[in-house]
Amino acid sequence: MSGTVREHATSGAVWEYEGYAPAEQRLREALCTLGNGCFATRGALPECSADDVHYPGTYAAGCYNRLTSTVGGRQVENEDMVNLPNWLPLRFRLLGPREAGPWFTPDTTKVLDHRLTLHLEGGILERRTRYEDGEGRVLLVRQVRLVHMADPHLAALRTEFTAEGWSGTLEVESALDAAVTNAGVPRYRDLEGRHLTRIHTGTAGPDTVWLRCRTSSSDIRIGMAARTTSATGQPAAHPSDAQRAQHRLRLRLSPGRTATVDKTVALHTSRDPAISDPLRAAVDRVERAPAFDDLLDTHLTAWDQLWRRADLDVPGEAGRILRLHLFHVLQTLSPHTADLDVGVPARGLHGEAYRGHVFWDELFVLPYLNLHFPEVSRALLSYRHRRLERALTAAADTGRAGAMYPWQSGSDGREETQLLHLNPRSGRWLPDHSRLQRHVASAVAYNVWRYCEATGDTEFLHTKGAEMLVQIARFWADSATYDESLGRFRIRGVVGPDEYHDAYPGAREPGLDDNAYTNVTAAWVLARTLDLMDALPEPRRRELTERIGLDGGELESWRTTARLLHVPFHSGVISQFEGYGELEELDWVLYTHKYDDIRRLDRILEAEGDTVNRYQASKQADVLMLGYLFSPTELQDVFRQLGYHLDEATWARTVDYYLSRTSHGSTLSGLVHGWVLARVRRGEAWRFVEEALRGDIADLQGGTTGEGIHLGAMAGTLDLVQRGLTGLETREDALWADPVPLPELSEYGFTLRYRGHWGVRLRIRPGRLHLSVPASDRSPITVELPGRAVRVAPGDSCELSLPT
């Protein structure tokens, strides 16, 4: 490896794996994924094909396809994020005097040592393997891989071969492979997974091959081209076939001398802007692409700029993990994403779990992006706005007014939640009622409101934002029915964030009544939408009301519903839903002793012939999500709006109650509990923060990380530092802060982008808050602390004491 590459590749923080471990390969591939916000490639070894150990996968943001499968005699339709042609393949073998030796792989060739190093600051994956063949010859293989952060259509792979004490000829085959399927999730393998069709391959010169294909139903055209060069190699052949474009080189190796092969790849799809033909664009781009060293330089510069905008300084192991989380957030949702029509894929661009669908995870992602990459947040909200018409249609189909956003979304905004899901513990396919999580609509509205508070983007709020908020408020008002006996409105037949409970015990129909999280957030949406209608400029308000047929009577009904939505209580705590307190208590000691891991308690009970619907047992934070979304003061205000008194003692009892009845079957659970406990029972908060930090790196959910990282949990840990521990809020044209120091994390700092100020620096130390604002022509920033307010002008800084 050249000195320049080594210098860049080993600078900064690293994530490293030592030794070859087949059982850990899927996990490593997910955590070593490289991407640029447009596409990403898992960290698989280039000489290995997909099998039970390895799973190379490349995914482009927003590239979906729909297939129909037969499950249990029923036709089931699913839309998947497509596994695109594999650009990685680069295999090698020794040539003998009479025949070629076997291709080297770590599963068939002796591995003397192996190291995989992910360089976070430079977005580079480096691998080093020493192979020994059957005749005692040792071959050192070093590789540097990048998915270009400056040019979002390029990727590159440099491979260096060194013979240790022998001479011979090495044959290298570089390929583009379209013989791929979506097979990365074992429980989906009985479903159709072949999405690519009409595959063609060809050459575009002595060192360049190309491949084109399209998706079978969405008809997305894909063009890919690869240029493979070596200063010392001799072209051997282009033995391509119908699904694999190949290029072979022969390298003459001598002891201690390194032979280098560079592979540069371009990827385009017909969803890309400003192109006519994806294949022509890919061939042209790869032919014009600079050499590897020049690509590396521009790639490193782009990453350096990203890190400056998202600077994070947290000491110790927590800081190291947080930088890994930030790295994967930036790879999935980079500034390039702002040019795309895509949402927030719950599992990143790192694997095929959840089929690449968009859930409510933007609720945990956008608050972080708002204060670093607001243009990306705006684009992700525009994804929701473009699908507003589909949400209106979905509501109308169920007899509701307004917009009913789907629990799972993909290409066009229809409901993508499957009708059946597999319990791998029992082997049974079961009805999936998670589409009843109507609270996703409140998440969309919440994100619109928080984005506009953080950025001051009134243009978006008064146009696209207002259209979404009004239609979501209309949906909630129409979903609420008045109960004369209670004197309140009720929302029936829904599922809350706790997906364990989807029906009452013995009920014929799914759904629960008055989920507290759903009702409280619906009331908040109605109140904020009414605030917005009052604040809209009169011409815009008139346009909006004329377009959607909104009148004063409807607004007044919203005001009434916002004050009278029912929130159930029992035993002095907020009920997760009406009747929760009447369910049986679970013997937690028994099940904890009986099973090593009860995170997926629903699967355990179903396999036993029981159902979690019978018990006071939650998968993840449900009621406690309210403490995640709202500061203590704001949450009290929402309950006061509803006519309830929520004091600190009631909230503390509620936290204690659900903390002892939650199995944490979601990576989001530890995050939310850590966030809430930081302000209620500080001494216990760090245990849950640590679980949130380790969720993916330790694969705490048991084999799920290898199918794709959990993007919401990763972004949420960043936001825990940014907003959770600082109490940072952006409202009333000010930054509000109310830090809660944790002994395990008493000093940290980060950079923000706020209201046109780039590089606002905030640092927390015990008893102190330091804020510096870079010089600019913007207005001063108002900072509100408990009991005091200060204004900090551009070019100034301040050091503030905090109450102990």
C-alpha positions in Angstrom: 0.0 0.0 0.0 1.4 3.4 -0.9 2.6 5.7 1.8 -0.1 8.3 1.0 -2.9 5.8 1.3 -1.5 4.4 4.6 -1.2 7.9 6.1 -4.8 8.7 5.3 -6.2 5.3 6.1 -4.8 5.0 9.6 -5.6 8.6 10.8 -8.3 9.2 13.3 -10.7 6.9 15.1 -11.0 3.3 14.0 -13.3 0.3 14.5 -11.3 -2.9 14.2 -11.8 -6.6 14.1 -9.0 -9.1 14.5 -9.0 -12.6 13.2 -11.4 -14.3 10.8 -14.6 -15.4 12.6 -17.3 -16.8 10.3 -20.0 -16.6 13.0 -19.4 -12.9 13.3 -19.2 -12.1 9.6 -22.7 -10.8 9.1 -22.4 -8.5 12.0 -19.1 -7.2 10.8 -20.4 -6.7 7.3 -23.3 -4.5 8.6 -21.1 -2.4 10.9 -18.4 -2.0 8.2 -20.9 -0.9 5.5 -19.7 2.1 3.5 -22.1 4.6 2.0 -22.7 8.2 0.9 -26.4 8.8 1.3 -27.2 7.7 -2.2 -26.0 4.1 -2.0 -24.2 1.8 0.4 -22.3 -1.5 0.2 -21.9 -3.9 3.1 -18.4 -4.8 4.3 -18.2 -8.2 2.7 -14.9 -9.6 1.5 -14.6 -9.1 -2.3 -13.4 -12.7 -3.0 -16.5 -14.2 -1.3 -20.0 -14.8 -2.8 -23.2 -14.8 -0.9 -23.7 -17.9 1.3 -24.5 -18.8 4.9 -21.5 -16.9 6.1 -21.1 -13.9 3.7 -23.7 -11.5 2.3 -22.4 -8.8 0.0 -25.2 -6.3 -0.6 -25.5 -2.9 -2.3 -28.6 -0.8 -1.8 -29.6 2.5 -3.4 -31.8 4.9 -1.4 -35.4 4.7 -2.5 -34.8 1.8 -4.9 -37.8 -0.5 -4.3 -39.5 -3.4 -6.1 -42.7 -5.3 -5.5 -43.1 -9.1 -5.7 -45.8 -11.6 -4.9 -45.2 -14.7 -2.9 -47.3 -17.7 -1.9 -47.4 -18.2 1.8 -49.6 -20.8 3.4 -51.7 -21.0 0.3 -52.2 -17.2 0.2 -50.8 -14.6 -2.2 -48.7 -12.1 -0.3 -47.3 -9.0 -1.8 -44.2 -7.3 -0.4 -42.1 -4.3 -1.5 -38.4 -4.6 -0.9 -35.4 -2.3 -1.0 -33.6 -4.1 -3.8 -30.2 -5.8 -3.5 -28.5 -4.2 -6.5 -25.8 -5.9 -8.7 -22.7 -6.7 -6.6 -19.8 -4.5 -7.6 -17.3 -5.9 -5.1 -16.2 -9.2 -6.7 -12.4 -9.4 -7.0 -11.1 -12.9 -6.6 -7.6 -14.3 -7.2 -5.7 -17.6 -7.6 -2.3 -18.9 -8.4 -1.5 -20.1 -11.9 0.6 -23.3 -12.2 2.5 -24.6 -15.2 -0.3 -26.9 -16.2 -3.5 -25.7 -14.4 -4.8 -22.9 -12.2 -5.1 -23.3 -8.5 -8.3 -22.8 -6.5 -9.7 -19.3 -5.9 -8.5 -18.0 -2.5 -11.3 -17.6 0.1 -11.0 -17.5 3.9 -13.3 -20.5 4.1 -11.3 -22.7 1.7 -7.7 -21.4 2.1 -5.6 -21.3 5.3 -5.8 -17.9 7.0 -2.6 -17.0 9.0 -4.0 -13.7 10.1 -6.8 -11.3 9.3 -7.7 -7.8 10.3 -10.6 -5.5 9.2 -10.3 -1.8 10.1 -13.0 0.7 9.6 -11.5 4.3 9.5 -14.3 6.5 10.7 -12.8 9.9 10.0 -12.0 9.0 6.4 -14.9 6.7 5.5 -12.5 3.9 4.5 -12.6 0.2 5.0 -9.1 -1.4 5.2 -8.5 -5.2 5.2 -5.3 -7.2 5.6 -5.2 -11.0 5.2 -2.3 -13.4 5.0 -3.2 -16.5 3.1 -1.2 -19.7 2.9 -1.9 -22.1 0.0 -1.5 -25.9 0.1 2.2 -25.7 -0.9 3.3 -23.3 1.9 3.3 -20.1 -0.2 2.1 -17.0 1.8 0.2 -14.3 0.0 -0.4 -11.0 1.8 -3.6 -9.2 0.6 -4.3 -5.6 1.6 -7.3 -3.6 0.4 -8.7 -0.1 0.8 -12.3 0.4 -0.1 -14.4 3.6 -0.3 -17.9 4.6 -1.4 -17.2 8.2 -2.6 -18.6 10.9 -0.4 -17.9 13.7 -2.9 -19.2 12.0 -6.0 -22.3 9.9 -4.9 -22.1 7.6 -7.9 -18.6 6.3 -7.5 -16.9 3.6 -5.4 -13.4 2.3 -5.5 -11.3 -0.7 -4.3 -7.5 -0.9 -4.2 -6.0 -4.3 -3.7 -2.3 -5.0 -3.1 -0.8 -8.4 -3.4 2.6 -9.3 -1.9 4.3 -12.7 -2.2 6.3 -13.6 0.9 9.4 -15.4 -0.2 8.2 -16.9 -3.5 7.6 -16.0 -7.2 4.7 -16.9 -9.4 1.8 -15.7 -11.5 -1.5 -14.6 -9.9 -4.7 -14.4 -11.8 -7.2 -11.7 -10.7 -10.8 -11.6 -11.8 -12.8 -8.4 -11.3 -16.5 -8.6 -11.9 -19.9 -7.0 -11.7 -22.5 -9.6 -10.7 -26.2 -9.3 -11.3 -27.0 -12.9 -10.2 -28.1 -11.6 -6.8 -31.3 -11.9 -4.9 -32.7 -10.5 -1.7 -31.8 -13.3 0.6 -30.1 -11.5 3.5 -32.8 -12.2 6.1 -33.4 -15.9 6.9 -37.1 -15.5 7.8 -37.8 -13.9 4.4 -36.2 -16.7 2.4 -39.5 -18.5 1.6 -40.6 -15.3 -0.1 -39.8 -14.2 -3.7 -36.5 -12.4 -3.8 -35.3 -12.1 -7.4 -35.9 -8.5 -8.3 -33.5 -7.9 -11.2 -34.4 -8.8 -14.8 -33.4 -8.0 -18.4 -29.7 -8.3 -17.5 -27.1 -7.5 -20.1 -23.3 -7.2 -19.9 -20.6 -5.9 -22.2 -17.2 -4.1 -22.5 -16.3 -0.5 -23.0 -12.6 -0.7 -23.6 -9.7 -3.0 -22.6 -10.1 -2.2 -18.9 -13.8 -1.5 -18.5 -16.9 -3.7 -18.3 -20.5 -2.8 -17.8 -23.8 -4.3 -16.7 -27.3 -3.1 -17.1 -30.6 -4.5 -15.7 -33.9 -3.3 -14.4 -36.3 -4.1 -11.5 -39.1 -6.4 -12.5 -42.2 -4.4 -11.4 -41.0 -0.9 -10.5 -39.0 -0.8 -13.8 -36.1 1.1 -12.3 -33.2 0.9 -14.8 -29.8 0.3 -13.3 -26.4 0.9 -15.0 -23.1 -0.1 -13.6 -19.6 0.1 -15.0 -16.2 -1.0 -13.6 -12.7 0.0 -14.6 -10.0 -2.3 -13.4 -6.3 -1.4 -13.9 -2.9 -2.5 -12.8 0.5 -0.9 -13.6 2.1 -4.3 -13.6 -0.8 -6.6 -14.7 -1.5 -7.9 -18.2 -5.0 -8.3 -19.5 -6.1 -11.9 -19.7 -9.7 -12.1 -20.9 -13.2 -10.7 -20.6 -15.0 -14.1 -19.9 -18.4 -12.4 -19.2 -21.7 -14.3 -19.2 -25.3 -13.2 -19.2 -25.4 -12.1 -15.6 -21.8 -11.4 -14.8 -19.4 -8.9 -16.5 -15.8 -10.0 -15.8 -12.3 -8.8 -16.5 -9.2 -10.8 -15.8 -5.6 -9.8 -15.2 -2.4 -11.7 -14.7 0.2 -10.4 -12.2 3.8 -11.5 -12.0 4.7 -11.7 -8.3 8.2 -11.7 -6.9 9.3 -11.8 -3.3 8.6 -8.6 -1.3 7.4 -6.6 -4.3 3.8 -5.4 -4.2 1.4 -5.6 -7.2 -1.5 -3.3 -7.1 -5.0 -3.6 -8.8 -7.4 -0.6 -8.7 -11.1 -1.1 -9.4 -13.3 2.0 -9.9 -17.1 1.6 -10.2 -19.9 3.9 -11.2 -23.6 3.3 -10.3 -26.6 5.1 -11.8 -30.3 4.3 -11.7 -33.2 5.9 -13.6 -34.2 7.6 -10.4 -31.1 9.8 -10.6 -31.7 13.5 -11.7 -30.1 15.0 -14.7 -29.3 11.8 -16.7 -31.0 10.2 -19.7 -29.7 6.7 -19.6 -28.2 5.0 -16.5 -25.8 2.8 -18.4 -24.5 5.6 -20.5 -24.1 7.8 -17.4 -22.2 5.0 -15.5 -19.8 4.3 -18.4 -19.1 7.9 -19.0 -18.6 8.6 -15.3 -16.2 5.6 -14.8 -14.2 6.5 -17.9 -13.7 10.1 -16.6 -13.1 9.1 -13.0 -9.6 10.1 -11.8 -7.1 7.6 -10.5 -7.5 6.0 -7.1 -5.2 8.3 -5.1 -7.0 11.4 -6.5 -10.4 9.8 -5.7 -9.2 9.1 -2.2 -8.1 12.8 -1.7 -11.5 14.2 -2.7 -13.3 11.6 -0.7 -11.3 12.4 2.5 -11.9 16.1 2.0 -15.7 15.5 1.8 -15.6 13.4 5.0 -13.5 16.1 6.8 -16.2 18.7 6.0 -18.9 16.4 7.3 -17.1 15.8 10.6 -16.6 19.5 11.0 -20.4 20.1 10.7 -21.2 17.2 13.0 -18.3 17.6 15.5 -18.8 15.6 18.6 -16.5 15.4 21.6 -17.4 12.8 24.2 -14.7 11.1 26.1 -14.0 7.4 26.6 -15.7 4.3 25.2 -19.1 6.1 25.0 -17.5 8.7 22.7 -16.0 6.0 20.5 -19.3 4.2 20.0 -21.1 7.5 19.4 -18.7 8.3 16.6 -19.5 5.0 15.0 -23.2 5.8 15.3 -22.7 9.2 13.8 -20.6 7.6 11.0 -23.5 5.3 10.0 -26.1 8.1 10.3 -24.0 10.3 7.9 -23.6 7.4 5.5 -27.3 6.8 5.3 -28.5 10.4 5.4 -25.7 12.6 4.0 -26.1 16.0 2.3 -26.5 14.1 -1.0 -29.8 12.7 0.4 -31.2 16.2 0.2 -31.5 15.8 -3.6 -33.4 12.5 -3.3 -37.1 11.5 -2.8 -36.4 9.1 0.1 -37.5 8.6 3.7 -35.6 7.3 6.7 -35.0 3.5 6.3 -35.2 2.0 9.7 -32.2 -0.3 9.1 -30.2 2.1 7.1 -28.7 1.1 3.8 -27.0 -1.7 5.6 -29.2 -4.8 5.0 -32.6 -6.1 4.1 -34.4 -6.3 7.5 -37.8 -4.6 7.5 -37.4 -4.7 3.7 -35.8 -1.3 3.8 -39.1 0.3 4.8 -39.7 3.7 6.4 -41.4 3.5 9.8 -41.5 6.3 12.5 -37.7 6.2 13.0 -37.4 9.8 11.7 -38.9 10.7 15.1 -35.5 9.7 16.5 -33.3 10.9 13.6 -34.6 14.3 12.5 -34.1 16.1 15.9 -30.4 15.4 15.4 -30.3 16.3 11.8 -32.3 19.5 12.4 -29.3 21.1 14.2 -26.6 19.9 11.8 -28.0 19.1 8.3 -31.4 20.9 8.1 -31.5 20.6 4.3 -31.6 16.8 4.8 -34.4 17.1 7.3 -36.4 19.2 4.9 -35.9 16.7 2.1 -37.1 13.8 4.4 -40.2 15.8 5.4 -40.8 16.5 1.7 -40.8 12.7 1.2 -43.8 12.6 3.5 -45.5 15.6 1.8 -45.2 14.0 -1.6 -47.1 11.0 -0.2 -49.8 13.2 1.5 -52.3 12.3 -1.3 -51.8 8.6 -0.7 -52.3 9.2 3.1 -55.6 11.0 2.3 -56.7 8.1 0.2 -55.8 5.6 2.9 -57.9 7.5 5.4 -60.8 7.8 3.0 -60.7 4.0 2.4 -61.3 3.5 6.1 -64.0 6.1 6.3 -61.9 8.7 7.9 -61.2 12.3 6.9 -57.7 13.8 6.7 -54.4 12.0 6.3 -53.6 8.5 7.7 -49.9 7.8 7.1 -48.8 4.2 6.9 -46.9 2.4 9.6 -44.5 1.1 6.9 -43.8 3.1 3.8 -41.7 2.5 0.7 -41.8 3.9 -2.8 -45.2 5.5 -3.2 -46.6 5.9 0.3 -49.1 3.0 0.4 -49.2 0.8 3.5 -46.4 -1.7 3.2 -46.9 -3.6 6.5 -47.1 -7.3 5.8 -50.3 -9.1 6.7 -48.4 -12.0 8.1 -45.2 -12.3 10.1 -43.2 -15.4 11.0 -42.4 -16.3 14.6 -39.1 -18.1 14.1 -39.4 -19.7 17.6 -42.7 -21.5 16.7 -42.3 -21.6 12.9 -45.9 -20.2 12.6 -47.0 -17.4 10.3 -49.2 -15.0 12.4 -51.5 -12.1 11.5 -49.6 -8.8 11.7 -51.7 -6.0 13.1 -48.9 -3.4 13.5 -50.4 -1.3 10.7 -52.8 -0.1 13.4 -50.0 2.1 14.8 -51.8 5.2 13.7 -49.5 7.3 15.9 -47.0 7.5 13.0 -49.1 10.4 11.8 -48.3 12.3 15.0 -44.6 11.5 14.4 -44.8 13.2 11.0 -46.5 16.3 12.5 -44.1 16.4 15.4 -41.1 16.3 13.0 -42.5 19.1 10.9 -43.1 21.3 14.0 -39.7 20.6 15.6 -37.8 21.1 12.3 -39.4 24.5 11.8 -38.7 25.5 15.4 -35.1 24.6 15.0 -34.5 26.2 11.7 -37.0 29.1 11.6 -38.1 27.8 8.2 -41.5 29.5 8.1 -41.7 29.1 4.3 -41.9 25.3 4.8 -44.2 25.6 7.8 -46.7 27.8 6.0 -46.8 25.6 2.9 -46.0 21.9 2.9 -45.8 21.8 6.7 -49.2 23.4 7.1 -50.8 21.1 4.6 -49.5 18.0 6.4 -50.4 19.3 9.9 -53.9 20.3 8.9 -54.7 16.9 7.3 -53.2 15.0 10.2 -55.2 17.1 12.7 -58.3 16.5 10.6 -57.6 12.7 10.8 -57.3 12.7 14.6 -60.4 14.8 15.1 -62.4 12.5 12.8 -61.0 9.4 14.6 -62.1 10.6 18.0 -65.6 9.7 19.1 -67.5 11.3 22.0 -68.4 9.1 25.0 -71.3 10.6 26.9 -70.6 8.5 30.0 -67.0 9.9 30.2 -67.7 13.3 28.8 -64.6 12.9 26.7 -63.5 11.9 23.2 -61.9 8.4 22.7 -59.7 6.9 19.9 -60.5 3.2 19.5 -59.0 0.3 17.7 -55.3 1.3 17.5 -51.9 -0.1 18.5 -49.4 1.9 20.5 -45.6 1.9 20.3 -45.6 -1.3 22.4 -46.2 -3.7 19.6 -46.8 -6.6 22.0 -50.4 -5.6 22.6 -52.5 -5.5 19.5 -55.8 -6.7 20.9 -57.7 -7.4 24.1 -57.6 -11.0 25.5 -60.1 -13.1 23.6 -61.3 -10.3 21.3 -62.3 -11.1 17.8 -61.0 -7.9 16.3 -57.5 -6.3 16.8 -56.9 -2.9 18.3 -56.9 -1.2 21.7 -58.8 1.8 23.0 -57.3 5.0 24.2 -53.7 4.3 24.0 -52.3 7.1 26.1 -49.4 7.9 23.8 -51.7 8.1 20.8 -54.3 10.3 22.5 -51.8 12.7 24.1 -49.8 13.2 20.9 -53.1 13.6 18.9 -54.1 16.4 21.4 -50.7 18.0 20.9 -51.0 17.9 17.1 -54.5 19.4 17.2 -53.3 22.2 19.5 -50.2 23.0 17.4 -52.2 23.0 14.2 -54.6 25.5 15.7 -51.7 27.7 16.8 -50.4 27.5 13.2 -53.7 28.5 11.7 -53.8 31.5 14.0 -50.3 32.5 12.9 -50.6 32.0 9.2 -50.6 35.1 7.0 -54.2 35.8 6.0 -53.7 35.2 2.3 -52.1 31.9 2.9 -54.7 30.8 5.5 -57.4 31.6 2.9 -55.7 29.6 0.2 -55.3 26.6 2.5 -58.9 26.7 3.8 -60.3 27.1 0.3 -58.2 24.2 -1.1 -59.2 21.6 1.6 -62.6 22.9 2.5 -61.8 23.9 6.0 -64.3 26.1 7.9 -64.5 27.7 11.3 -66.8 25.1 12.6 -64.3 22.3 11.9 -61.5 24.3 13.6 -63.8 24.8 16.7 -64.4 21.1 16.8 -60.6 20.5 16.8 -60.3 22.9 19.7 -62.9 20.9 21.7 -61.3 17.6 20.9 -57.8 18.9 21.8 -59.2 19.6 25.3 -61.3 16.5 25.9 -59.4 13.5 24.6 -59.5 10.7 27.2 -56.3 9.6 29.0 -56.8 6.5 31.1 -55.2 6.2 34.6 -55.1 3.3 37.0 -53.4 2.8 40.4 -52.2 6.4 40.4 -50.3 6.0 37.0 -51.0 6.7 33.4 -52.5 3.6 31.8 -50.9 2.4 28.6 -54.4 1.9 27.2 -57.8 1.5 28.6 -57.9 -1.7 30.6 -54.1 -2.2 30.8 -54.3 -2.3 34.6 -56.8 -5.2 34.5 -54.5 -7.5 32.6 -52.7 -10.3 34.5 -49.3 -9.8 36.0 -46.5 -11.8 34.4 -44.1 -13.9 36.5 -41.0 -12.0 35.4 -38.8 -14.1 37.7 -40.0 -17.3 36.2 -39.5 -16.3 32.6 -36.2 -14.6 33.2 -35.0 -17.9 34.8 -36.5 -20.1 32.2 -35.1 -18.2 29.1 -31.7 -16.6 28.7 -33.2 -13.7 26.8 -36.8 -12.5 27.1 -36.6 -9.4 24.9 -38.9 -11.1 22.4 -41.4 -12.2 25.1 -44.2 -12.2 22.5 -42.5 -14.9 20.5 -41.8 -17.0 23.6 -45.4 -16.9 24.8 -46.8 -17.6 21.4 -44.6 -20.6 21.0 -46.0 -21.8 24.4 -49.5 -21.4 23.1 -50.1 -18.2 25.1 -50.3 -14.6 24.2 -48.6 -11.5 25.6 -52.0 -9.7 25.2 -53.0 -11.3 28.5 -50.3 -9.6 30.5 -49.0 -6.3 31.8 -45.8 -6.7 29.8 -44.5 -4.2 27.2 -42.0 -4.6 24.5 -40.6 -1.1 24.7 -41.4 2.4 26.0 -45.0 3.3 25.2 -46.4 5.7 27.8 -42.8 6.7 28.6 -42.3 7.9 25.0 -44.2 11.0 26.1 -41.2 11.8 28.3 -38.9 11.4 25.3 -40.9 13.7 23.1 -41.7 16.4 25.6 -39.7 18.2 28.2 -41.2 17.9 31.8 -42.8 21.4 31.5 -44.2 20.8 28.0 -45.7 17.4 29.1 -47.3 19.0 32.1 -48.8 21.7 29.8 -50.2 19.1 27.4 -51.9 17.3 30.3 -53.2 20.6 31.7 -54.6 21.4 28.2 -56.5 18.1 28.5 -57.8 18.9 32.0 -55.4 16.5 33.9 -52.9 17.3 36.6 -49.6 15.6 36.0 -47.2 16.3 38.8 -43.7 15.0 39.3 -44.8 12.3 41.7 -47.4 10.9 39.3 -44.9 10.8 36.4 -42.2 9.2 38.7 -44.7 6.5 39.7 -45.6 6.0 36.0 -41.9 5.6 35.1 -41.3 3.1 37.9 -44.5 1.1 37.0 -43.5 0.5 33.4 -39.8 0.1 34.0 -40.6 -3.1 35.9 -42.9 -4.4 33.2 -40.9 -3.9 30.0 -38.8 -6.5 28.3 -36.9 -4.1 26.0 -37.5 -6.0 22.9 -36.5 -3.0 20.7 -33.2 -1.2 20.4 -35.2 2.0 21.0 -36.3 1.0 24.4 -33.0 1.5 26.2 -32.6 4.8 24.5 -36.0 6.1 25.7 -35.6 4.8 29.2 -32.1 6.3 29.6 -33.5 9.6 28.3 -36.4 9.6 30.7 -34.5 8.3 33.7 -31.8 11.0 33.4 -34.5 13.4 34.7 -36.3 11.1 37.1 -33.9 8.5 38.6 -30.5 9.7 37.4 -28.6 6.9 39.2 -30.2 4.3 37.0 -30.1 6.1 33.7 -26.6 5.0 32.6 -27.5 1.3 32.5 -30.0 2.0 29.8 -27.8 4.5 28.0 -25.1 1.8 27.8 -27.6 -0.6 26.4 -28.6 1.9 23.7 -25.0 2.4 22.9 -24.2 -1.3 22.7 -27.4 -2.4 21.0 -25.8 -2.9 17.6 -22.1 -3.4 18.3 -22.9 -6.2 20.7 -26.0 -7.3 18.7 -28.1 -7.3 21.9 -31.3 -8.2 20.0 -29.7 -11.6 19.0 -28.7 -11.7 15.4 -30.6 -8.7 14.1 -27.7 -6.3 13.4 -26.3 -8.5 10.7 -29.5 -7.8 8.8 -29.0 -4.0 9.1 -28.1 -1.5 11.8 -30.9 0.2 13.8 -30.7 3.8 12.5 -33.2 5.3 14.9 -31.4 4.0 17.9 -28.0 5.2 16.6 -29.3 8.7 15.8 -31.1 8.7 19.1 -28.0 8.2 21.1 -26.5 11.2 19.4 -29.6 13.2 20.3 -29.4 11.9 23.8 -26.1 13.9 24.2 -27.3 16.8 22.1 -30.8 17.3 23.6 -31.5 14.7 26.3 -28.7 15.5 28.7 -28.5 19.2 27.9 -32.3 19.7 28.0 -31.8 21.6 24.8 -34.9 22.9 23.1 -35.5 25.2 20.2 -38.6 27.3 20.7 -39.8 30.9 20.9 -36.8 31.9 18.8 -34.3 30.8 21.5 -32.1 28.0 22.6 -33.4 26.6 25.9 -31.1 24.5 28.1 -31.6 22.7 31.3 -28.6 20.2 31.7 -28.8 17.0 33.8 -25.3 15.9 34.6 -24.7 12.1 34.7 -21.7 11.0 36.7 -20.6 8.8 33.8 -20.8 11.7 31.3 -20.2 14.9 33.1 -18.2 16.7 30.3 -18.8 16.7 26.6 -19.2 19.1 23.7 -20.6 19.4 20.2 -21.2 21.8 17.3 -24.6 23.0 16.1 -26.0 24.7 13.1 -28.8 27.0 14.3 -30.8 29.6 12.5 -28.2 30.3 9.9 -25.3 30.2 12.4 -22.7 27.5 11.3 -20.5 26.0 13.9 -22.1 27.1 17.2 -20.1 25.3 19.8 -21.6 24.1 23.1 -19.6 22.5 25.9 -20.9 21.1 29.2 -18.6 20.8 32.2 -19.6 20.2 35.8 -21.6 23.2 36.8 -20.7 25.1 33.7 -22.0 25.7 30.1 -19.8 27.3 27.5 -21.3 28.6 24.3 -19.4 30.2 21.4 -20.9 31.6 18.2 -18.7 32.1 15.1 -18.5 35.5 13.5 -21.2 36.2 10.9 -23.8 38.8 9.9 -26.6 36.9 11.7 -28.6 38.1 14.7 -27.4 37.2 18.2 -28.6 33.9 19.7 -30.8 34.0 22.8 -30.0 31.3 25.4 -32.6 30.6 28.0 -31.5 28.8 31.2 -33.6 28.1 34.3 -34.1 31.6 35.8 -31.9 33.6 33.4 -31.4 34.5 29.8 -28.4 35.7 27.8 -27.8 36.9 24.3 -24.6 35.9 22.5 -23.6 37.9 19.4 -21.7 36.4 16.5 -18.0 36.3 17.2 -18.6 36.1 21.0 -18.7 33.4 23.6 -20.0 33.0 27.1 -19.4 30.8 30.2 -22.5 30.3 32.3 -22.9 28.7 35.7 -25.5 25.9 36.0 -27.6 25.2 39.1 -26.4 22.2 41.0 
